[in-house]
Amino acid sequence: MRAYNGQLSDNQPIRRNTPEKQKQLRELKETLASMKPQTSPALRQSVQRRIRELETELRTAERQSAARATERQNMPSRAGDSSAPRRPRRPQS
């Protein structure tokens, strides 16, 4: 079966939101804890690498959301702020 133009392939990463990433992180940590000693080192390392990646992504997302919240607090409100510059009105024609 041929792909049509613009079709998403299976080779694209799955985009997850923050709660889904947190859930996946918990599950991976449980998986790592339940691995037996005879588990291959490659598998163990791949799970550990994915855990580190998820932790980094979550920390980055947390920093970005905190920065956005701080930025929103520092912005003057437009509704009641008379010191904010106003755009001139266009003449009615």
C-alpha positions, 0 to 999 in steps of 0.5 A: 500500500502506498503512502499518500502525499503528506501522510505521517509515517511511522518513523516520527516520534510520538508527542507526549504532554507533561502528564504522559511523560511523567507517567512514562517516567514512573513506569520506566523507573519501575521497569528498571527496578524490577529488572533481574540481574541477568538482564542484558547490560544494553537493555538496562543502559537503554532504559537508563538513557530514556529515564535521563532523557525524560527527566531532562525534558520534564525539567526543561518544560518546568523551567519554561512554564515558570519563565512564562508565568513570571513573564505574564506577571511582569507584563502590564495589563492593557485594560486599566493601564493608562501609561501604556502607549495607545495606537491612534484611531483611524479616521472614519471615511 
